[in-house]
Amino acid sequence: MKHSRLNVVGCGRLGQAISTLFITAGIVDEIHVCNRSQASGAQTVAAIGVGVAHASMGEMPPSTLWLISCGDEAIEEVAERVASEAACLPDAIVFHCSGLLDSTVLESVRRAGARVASVHPVRSFADREMAVRDFRGTFCGIEGDLAAQEVLTEIFTTIGGRVFPLSTEGKILCHAGHVFASNYVVSLLECAHRLYRAAGIPEELSWCLMEPLVRSAVDNVVRLGPARALTGPIARGEAEIVKRQAMAVSQESPVSGELYRMLGCVAVEVATANGLSPERGDEILRGLRGCGDL
């Protein structure tokens, strides 16, 4: 598992955190960085506390371990440059940590003889120091060449990751699940906040009202499953209440109204799985559809 060095291309917060974890765990002895500019690379090395910044990939020393951690839209192009410009040793492992893209974007380095994979740590890297400190226990989805997966699974397990396999075809849907579970939760809470404000609830109190509801909802879903965790008027089969509320939300905000109706349809499916009669479910759906364009 021991590698002499890790070469990182496009070393932002994620690359810095992974580099720090690799050095701290003794996975590698050296970190070499190539960013868009040498000045940026020097700042990255200073943030990591160890390493060498290079002006180009051609200047980077040969390595058996490469991380491409630039933005998603640039990964394929950077991989092509690694294949043509860098000293990428035969059978080197080249990987990226994009949550959305799979390992096929690294096809150019695969054709050059490298083994490729993607490893997506399911966590935020907005705060590099916090990501390093709290990395242990982080789930990491992996897919790609089996040989690369074997090595990277051992490496990421060593730094505290909980590695699980993904299919190449399923990765984009897995990432969409992460989006719903994280990004869109933020969007939904903003919708809730706007409705509280429209109802005349003070700013600080609106967040206080949301917090116990959100925390208990998440805890109950994890503990009981969605069907048993669902509460509220749809779970109780209160079709007229749901219709009235959908109309009120739509009048206040067409966007929030559309979300209310669409998520209400999902809630009907969940409630039906927990015993809501199909007839009552259909009645709720008719009411929701009557309030909008579903």
C-alpha positions in Angstrom: 0.0 0.0 0.0 2.9 2.4 0.6 3.6 4.8 -2.2 6.6 7.2 -2.4 4.5 10.1 -3.5 1.0 11.4 -4.4 0.8 13.7 -7.4 -2.2 16.0 -7.2 -3.5 18.0 -10.2 -5.9 20.8 -9.3 -5.5 20.8 -5.6 -8.4 22.7 -4.0 -9.9 22.1 -0.6 -10.7 18.4 -1.4 -7.2 17.7 -2.7 -5.7 19.5 0.2 -7.7 17.4 2.7 -7.0 14.1 0.9 -3.3 15.0 0.7 -3.2 15.8 4.4 -4.9 12.5 5.3 -2.5 10.5 3.1 0.6 12.2 4.6 -0.7 11.9 8.2 -1.5 8.2 7.8 1.8 7.4 6.2 0.3 6.4 2.9 2.8 8.6 1.0 6.0 10.4 1.9 5.7 13.2 -0.6 3.0 15.5 -2.0 3.5 17.1 -5.4 1.0 19.7 -6.6 0.2 21.2 -10.0 -2.5 23.9 -10.0 -3.4 26.5 -12.7 -0.6 28.7 -11.5 2.5 28.0 -9.5 1.5 30.7 -7.1 -1.8 28.9 -6.4 0.2 25.6 -6.0 2.5 27.3 -3.5 -0.5 28.5 -1.5 -1.9 24.9 -1.5 1.4 23.5 -0.3 1.5 26.1 2.5 -2.0 25.1 3.5 -1.1 21.4 3.6 2.1 22.1 5.4 4.2 19.9 3.2 4.9 19.3 -0.5 6.3 20.8 -3.7 4.4 23.0 -6.2 5.1 22.6 -9.9 4.5 25.0 -12.8 3.4 22.2 -15.1 2.6 18.5 -15.1 5.7 17.8 -17.1 7.8 18.9 -14.2 6.2 16.6 -11.7 8.2 13.5 -10.8 7.1 10.0 -11.8 4.5 8.6 -9.5 2.3 5.5 -9.1 -0.5 7.5 -7.5 -2.3 10.4 -9.1 -5.3 12.4 -7.9 -7.1 14.6 -10.3 -9.1 16.9 -8.1 -10.0 19.8 -10.4 -13.6 20.8 -11.1 -15.8 18.2 -12.7 -15.9 20.0 -16.1 -12.1 19.8 -16.4 -11.4 16.3 -15.3 -11.5 14.6 -18.7 -9.2 17.3 -20.3 -6.8 17.2 -17.4 -6.6 13.4 -17.7 -5.7 13.7 -21.3 -2.9 16.1 -20.3 -1.7 13.7 -17.7 -1.6 10.9 -20.3 0.4 13.0 -22.8 2.6 15.3 -20.6 3.2 13.7 -17.3 5.5 10.9 -16.1 2.7 8.6 -15.3 4.4 5.2 -14.6 3.0 2.0 -16.1 0.3 0.5 -13.9 0.0 3.8 -12.0 -3.3 4.4 -10.3 -5.1 7.6 -11.4 -8.3 8.5 -9.6 -10.7 11.4 -9.1 -13.1 12.2 -6.2 -16.1 13.6 -8.2 -19.4 12.6 -6.8 -21.1 12.9 -10.2 -18.6 11.6 -12.8 -17.4 8.0 -13.0 -14.1 6.6 -14.0 -14.7 6.5 -17.7 -13.7 10.2 -17.9 -10.1 8.9 -17.2 -10.1 6.7 -20.3 -7.1 8.6 -21.8 -4.9 7.6 -18.9 -6.3 4.1 -19.0 -5.2 3.8 -22.6 -1.8 5.0 -21.6 -1.5 2.1 -19.2 -2.8 3.4 -15.9 -5.5 1.8 -13.7 -8.3 4.2 -13.0 -11.1 4.7 -10.5 -13.3 7.2 -8.8 -13.6 7.5 -5.1 -16.3 9.9 -3.8 -16.2 10.7 0.0 -19.8 11.5 0.9 -19.1 14.7 2.9 -18.6 18.4 2.5 -15.0 19.7 2.0 -16.1 23.4 2.4 -13.9 23.6 5.5 -10.6 21.7 4.8 -9.5 21.4 8.5 -12.9 20.2 9.6 -13.0 17.6 6.8 -9.6 16.3 7.9 -10.6 16.2 11.5 -14.0 14.5 11.0 -13.1 12.3 8.1 -13.1 9.0 10.1 -16.3 7.2 9.4 -17.0 9.0 6.1 -18.7 6.8 3.5 -16.7 6.6 0.2 -18.3 5.3 -3.0 -15.8 3.6 -5.3 -15.9 2.3 -8.9 -13.5 1.7 -11.7 -10.8 -0.9 -12.6 -10.8 -3.7 -10.0 -7.0 -3.4 -9.5 -7.3 0.3 -8.7 -10.3 -0.4 -6.5 -8.4 -2.9 -4.4 -5.5 -0.5 -3.7 -7.7 2.6 -3.1 -10.1 0.7 -0.9 -7.2 -0.2 1.4 -5.9 3.3 1.3 -9.2 5.0 2.1 -10.0 2.4 4.8 -6.6 3.3 6.4 -7.5 7.0 6.6 -10.8 6.1 8.2 -13.2 5.9 5.2 -16.1 3.4 5.0 -15.7 2.3 1.4 -18.6 0.8 -0.5 -18.8 -0.3 -4.2 -20.7 1.5 -6.9 -21.5 0.4 -10.4 -20.3 2.8 -13.1 -23.8 3.1 -14.5 -25.4 3.7 -11.1 -23.0 6.5 -9.9 -25.0 9.4 -11.4 -28.2 8.2 -9.6 -26.3 7.7 -6.4 -25.1 11.2 -6.6 -28.6 12.4 -7.3 -29.6 10.7 -4.0 -26.9 12.7 -2.2 -28.3 15.9 -3.8 -31.8 15.2 -2.5 -30.5 14.2 0.9 -28.3 17.3 1.2 -28.5 20.1 -1.3 -32.3 19.9 -1.8 -32.9 19.7 2.0 -31.3 23.1 2.1 -33.6 24.3 -0.6 -36.7 22.9 1.2 -35.6 24.6 4.5 -35.4 27.8 2.6 -38.9 27.3 1.3 -40.1 26.6 4.9 -38.3 29.7 6.1 -40.0 31.9 3.4 -43.4 30.5 4.4 -42.8 31.2 8.1 -41.8 34.8 7.2 -44.9 35.2 5.1 -46.9 34.0 8.1 -45.3 36.8 10.2 -43.0 34.6 12.2 -39.8 36.5 13.2 -36.5 35.5 11.6 -34.8 33.9 14.6 -38.0 32.1 15.7 -38.4 30.5 12.2 -35.1 28.7 12.5 -35.9 27.6 16.0 -39.2 26.2 14.8 -37.5 24.2 12.1 -34.6 22.7 13.9 -36.5 20.2 16.1 -38.8 19.2 13.3 -35.9 18.5 10.9 -33.8 16.7 13.5 -36.7 14.5 14.6 -37.7 13.8 11.0 -34.2 12.6 10.1 -33.9 10.5 13.3 -37.3 8.9 12.7 -36.6 8.0 9.0 -33.3 6.4 9.9 -34.8 4.6 12.9 -38.2 3.7 11.6 -38.1 4.0 7.8 -40.0 6.6 5.8 -43.5 5.0 6.0 -43.6 4.9 9.8 -41.8 8.2 10.1 -44.3 10.2 8.0 -46.6 12.4 10.0 -49.0 15.2 9.1 -52.2 15.7 7.1 -51.3 13.3 4.3 -50.3 10.5 6.7 -53.7 11.1 8.4 -55.6 11.1 5.1 -56.9 14.6 5.5 -57.6 15.4 1.8 -59.5 18.7 2.3 -56.8 20.1 4.6 -54.1 19.2 2.2 -56.0 20.8 -0.7 -56.6 24.0 1.3 -52.9 24.2 2.3 -51.7 23.6 -1.2 -53.8 26.4 -2.5 -52.6 28.8 0.2 -48.9 28.0 -0.5 -49.4 28.4 -4.2 -51.0 31.8 -3.7 -48.0 32.9 -1.6 -45.3 31.4 -3.9 -45.9 29.5 -7.1 -42.5 27.7 -6.8 -43.2 26.6 -3.2 -46.7 25.6 -4.3 -45.3 23.4 -7.0 -42.9 21.8 -4.6 -45.7 21.2 -2.1 -47.8 19.4 -4.7 -45.0 17.3 -6.1 -43.7 16.2 -2.7 -47.2 15.6 -1.6 -47.6 13.0 -4.4 -44.5 11.3 -3.0 -45.9 11.5 0.5 -49.1 9.8 -0.7 -47.0 6.9 -1.9 -45.2 6.7 1.4 -48.5 7.0 3.4 -50.1 4.3 1.3 -47.2 1.9 2.2 -48.1 2.5 5.9 -51.8 1.8 5.5 -53.5 4.8 4.0 -56.3 3.5 1.8 -55.8 3.8 -1.9 -59.2 5.6 -2.2 -58.1 8.3 0.3 -54.8 8.5 -1.4 -56.5 9.1 -4.8 -58.7 11.8 -3.2 -55.6 13.6 -1.9 -53.9 13.4 -5.3 -57.0 14.8 -7.0 -57.0 17.7 -4.6 -53.3 18.4 -5.2 -53.7 18.2 -8.9 -56.6 20.6 -8.8 -54.3 23.2 -7.3 -51.8 23.3 -10.0 -50.5 21.8 -13.2 -49.6 18.3 -12.1 
